[in-house]
Amino acid sequence: VGNALSVKIRPYLKFPMPWNWTKNIGGEDVFDFRMDFPTTIEIRVNEDFSVRLNHTIFYDNTPSSALIDDLLDQNGEPVSISLNKIHQFTTFQASFQIN
């Protein structure tokens, strides 16, 4: 296939600063880190036309959370909500070069 197909995978980890490695969640210390996993697949049809698919997975081991004081659970405690640990983002590109 030569240069017609290109696949790039570049995962990386992100850690908190200044070296506070844990977060207290629900009374227990949890290791705090994030990971991004970007992947790109490009197909070059010819010198002037290519298509590209970018897909990134974002993982947060300790997503943000908040207490809602106005909303109480069955025990009369404020309800805690938190964000999802995994988010995904996808784009599609078509490139055409005019000479």
CYANA upper distance limits for C-alpha pairs under 8 A (distance plus 0.5 A):
  1 VAL  CA      5 LEU  CA      7.17
  3 ASN  CA     44 ARG  CA      7.80
  4 ALA  CA     42 GLU  CA      8.39
  4 ALA  CA     43 ILE  CA      5.96
  4 ALA  CA     44 ARG  CA      5.12
  4 ALA  CA     45 VAL  CA      6.93
  4 ALA  CA     46 ASN  CA      8.20
  5 LEU  CA     41 ILE  CA      7.88
  5 LEU  CA     42 GLU  CA      6.31
  5 LEU  CA     43 ILE  CA      5.20
  5 LEU  CA     44 ARG  CA      6.88
  6 SER  CA     40 THR  CA      8.32
  6 SER  CA     41 ILE  CA      6.22
  6 SER  CA     42 GLU  CA      5.56
  6 SER  CA     43 ILE  CA      6.98
  7 VAL  CA     39 THR  CA      7.90
  7 VAL  CA     40 THR  CA      6.19
  7 VAL  CA     41 ILE  CA      5.08
  7 VAL  CA     42 GLU  CA      7.00
  8 LYS  CA     39 THR  CA      6.13
  8 LYS  CA     40 THR  CA      5.59
  8 LYS  CA     41 ILE  CA      7.06
  9 ILE  CA     37 PHE  CA      7.69
  9 ILE  CA     38 PRO  CA      6.49
  9 ILE  CA     39 THR  CA      5.03
  9 ILE  CA     40 THR  CA      7.08
 10 ARG  CA     37 PHE  CA      6.73
 10 ARG  CA     38 PRO  CA      6.20
 10 ARG  CA     39 THR  CA      7.13
 11 PRO  CA     35 MET  CA      7.62
 11 PRO  CA     36 ASP  CA      6.14
 11 PRO  CA     37 PHE  CA      4.74
 11 PRO  CA     38 PRO  CA      6.66
 12 TYR  CA     35 MET  CA      6.25
 12 TYR  CA     36 ASP  CA      6.10
 12 TYR  CA     37 PHE  CA      7.14
 13 LEU  CA     33 PHE  CA      7.53
 13 LEU  CA     34 ARG  CA      6.28
 13 LEU  CA     35 MET  CA      4.96
 13 LEU  CA     36 ASP  CA      7.06
 14 LYS  CA     33 PHE  CA      6.30
 14 LYS  CA     34 ARG  CA      5.52
 14 LYS  CA     35 MET  CA      6.53
 15 PHE  CA     19 TRP  CA      8.25
 15 PHE  CA     21 TRP  CA      7.82
 15 PHE  CA     32 ASP  CA      7.41
 15 PHE  CA     33 PHE  CA      5.42
 15 PHE  CA     34 ARG  CA      7.05
 16 PRO  CA     20 ASN  CA      6.68
 16 PRO  CA     21 TRP  CA      6.98
 16 PRO  CA     32 ASP  CA      7.54
 16 PRO  CA     33 PHE  CA      7.31
 21 TRP  CA     31 PHE  CA      6.37
 21 TRP  CA     32 ASP  CA      5.96
 21 TRP  CA     33 PHE  CA      8.18
 22 THR  CA     29 ASP  CA      6.23
 22 THR  CA     30 VAL  CA      5.70
 22 THR  CA     31 PHE  CA      4.97
 22 THR  CA     32 ASP  CA      5.48
 23 LYS  CA     29 ASP  CA      5.92
 23 LYS  CA     30 VAL  CA      5.82
 23 LYS  CA     31 PHE  CA      7.08
 23 LYS  CA     32 ASP  CA      6.58
 23 LYS  CA     62 THR  CA      7.67
 24 ASN  CA     28 GLU  CA      5.82
 24 ASN  CA     29 ASP  CA      4.93
 24 ASN  CA     30 VAL  CA      6.68
 25 ILE  CA     29 ASP  CA      6.79
 25 ILE  CA     30 VAL  CA      7.18
 25 ILE  CA     62 THR  CA      8.41
 30 VAL  CA     62 THR  CA      7.70
 31 PHE  CA     61 ASN  CA      7.83
 31 PHE  CA     62 THR  CA      8.12
 32 ASP  CA     60 ASP  CA      8.44
 32 ASP  CA     61 ASN  CA      6.46
 32 ASP  CA     62 THR  CA      6.18
 33 PHE  CA     60 ASP  CA      6.82
 33 PHE  CA     61 ASN  CA      6.20
 33 PHE  CA     62 THR  CA      7.62
 34 ARG  CA     58 PHE  CA      7.95
 34 ARG  CA     59 TYR  CA      6.03
 34 ARG  CA     60 ASP  CA      4.95
 34 ARG  CA     61 ASN  CA      6.59
 35 MET  CA     58 PHE  CA      6.53
 35 MET  CA     59 TYR  CA      5.59
 35 MET  CA     60 ASP  CA      7.10
 36 ASP  CA     56 THR  CA      7.39
 36 ASP  CA     57 ILE  CA      6.35
 36 ASP  CA     58 PHE  CA      5.20
 36 ASP  CA     59 TYR  CA      6.81
 37 PHE  CA     56 THR  CA      5.95
 37 PHE  CA     57 ILE  CA      5.59
 37 PHE  CA     58 PHE  CA      6.99
 38 PRO  CA     54 ASN  CA      7.77
 38 PRO  CA     55 HIS  CA      6.42
 38 PRO  CA     56 THR  CA      4.62
 38 PRO  CA     57 ILE  CA      6.93
 39 THR  CA     54 ASN  CA      6.32
 39 THR  CA     55 HIS  CA      5.77
 39 THR  CA     56 THR  CA      6.50
 40 THR  CA     52 ARG  CA      7.45
 40 THR  CA     53 LEU  CA      6.23
 40 THR  CA     54 ASN  CA      5.03
 40 THR  CA     55 HIS  CA      6.95
 41 ILE  CA     52 ARG  CA      6.16
 41 ILE  CA     53 LEU  CA      5.75
 41 ILE  CA     54 ASN  CA      7.09
 42 GLU  CA     50 SER  CA      7.48
 42 GLU  CA     51 VAL  CA      6.24
 42 GLU  CA     52 ARG  CA      4.74
 42 GLU  CA     53 LEU  CA      6.90
 43 ILE  CA     50 SER  CA      6.07
 43 ILE  CA     51 VAL  CA      5.89
 43 ILE  CA     52 ARG  CA      6.87
 44 ARG  CA     49 PHE  CA      6.69
 44 ARG  CA     50 SER  CA      4.65
 44 ARG  CA     51 VAL  CA      7.01
 45 VAL  CA     49 PHE  CA      6.11
 45 VAL  CA     50 SER  CA      5.96
 45 VAL  CA     51 VAL  CA      8.37
 46 ASN  CA     50 SER  CA      7.53
 48 ASP  CA     95 SER  CA      8.25
 48 ASP  CA     96 PHE  CA      5.99
 48 ASP  CA     97 GLN  CA      5.29
 48 ASP  CA     98 ILE  CA      7.55
 49 PHE  CA     94 ALA  CA      7.96
 49 PHE  CA     95 SER  CA      6.09
 49 PHE  CA     96 PHE  CA      5.09
 49 PHE  CA     97 GLN  CA      7.00
 50 SER  CA     94 ALA  CA      6.41
 50 SER  CA     95 SER  CA      5.77
 50 SER  CA     96 PHE  CA      7.27
 51 VAL  CA     92 PHE  CA      7.94
 51 VAL  CA     93 GLN  CA      6.10
 51 VAL  CA     94 ALA  CA      4.90
 51 VAL  CA     95 SER  CA      6.69
 52 ARG  CA     92 PHE  CA      6.26
 52 ARG  CA     93 GLN  CA      5.53
 52 ARG  CA     94 ALA  CA      6.90
 53 LEU  CA     90 THR  CA      7.83
 53 LEU  CA     91 THR  CA      6.44
 53 LEU  CA     92 PHE  CA      5.17
 53 LEU  CA     93 GLN  CA      6.98
 54 ASN  CA     90 THR  CA      6.05
 54 ASN  CA     91 THR  CA      5.68
 54 ASN  CA     92 PHE  CA      6.87
 55 HIS  CA     88 GLN  CA      7.73
 55 HIS  CA     89 PHE  CA      6.24
 55 HIS  CA     90 THR  CA      4.88
 55 HIS  CA     91 THR  CA      7.08
 56 THR  CA     88 GLN  CA      6.17
 56 THR  CA     89 PHE  CA      5.75
 56 THR  CA     90 THR  CA      6.94
 57 ILE  CA     86 ILE  CA      7.45
 57 ILE  CA     87 HIS  CA      6.44
 57 ILE  CA     88 GLN  CA      5.06
 57 ILE  CA     89 PHE  CA      7.14
 58 PHE  CA     86 ILE  CA      6.15
 58 PHE  CA     87 HIS  CA      5.61
 58 PHE  CA     88 GLN  CA      6.54
 59 TYR  CA     85 LYS  CA      6.04
 59 TYR  CA     86 ILE  CA      5.15
 59 TYR  CA     87 HIS  CA      7.12
 60 ASP  CA     85 LYS  CA      5.44
 60 ASP  CA     86 ILE  CA      7.05
 61 ASN  CA     85 LYS  CA      6.63
 62 THR  CA     85 LYS  CA      7.70
 63 PRO  CA     82 SER  CA      6.98
 63 PRO  CA     83 LEU  CA      6.04
 63 PRO  CA     84 ASN  CA      7.16
 63 PRO  CA     85 LYS  CA      6.39
 64 SER  CA     82 SER  CA      6.22
 64 SER  CA     83 LEU  CA      6.41
 65 SER  CA     80 SER  CA      7.29
 65 SER  CA     81 ILE  CA      5.96
 65 SER  CA     82 SER  CA      4.41
 65 SER  CA     83 LEU  CA      6.88
 66 ALA  CA     80 SER  CA      6.08
 66 ALA  CA     81 ILE  CA      6.07
 66 ALA  CA     82 SER  CA      6.94
 67 LEU  CA     78 PRO  CA      6.48
 67 LEU  CA     79 VAL  CA      6.13
 67 LEU  CA     80 SER  CA      4.88
 67 LEU  CA     81 ILE  CA      7.00
 68 ILE  CA     72 LEU  CA      8.25
 68 ILE  CA     78 PRO  CA      6.07
 68 ILE  CA     79 VAL  CA      5.86
 68 ILE  CA     80 SER  CA      6.72
 68 ILE  CA     81 ILE  CA      8.13
 69 ASP  CA     78 PRO  CA      5.33
 69 ASP  CA     79 VAL  CA      7.47
 70 ASP  CA     78 PRO  CA      7.52
 71 LEU  CA     78 PRO  CA      6.28
 71 LEU  CA     79 VAL  CA      6.29
 72 LEU  CA     76 GLY  CA      5.63
 72 LEU  CA     77 GLU  CA      5.66
 72 LEU  CA     78 PRO  CA      5.02
 72 LEU  CA     79 VAL  CA      5.94
 73 ASP  CA     77 GLU  CA      5.97
 73 ASP  CA     78 PRO  CA      6.80
 73 ASP  CA     79 VAL  CA      6.30
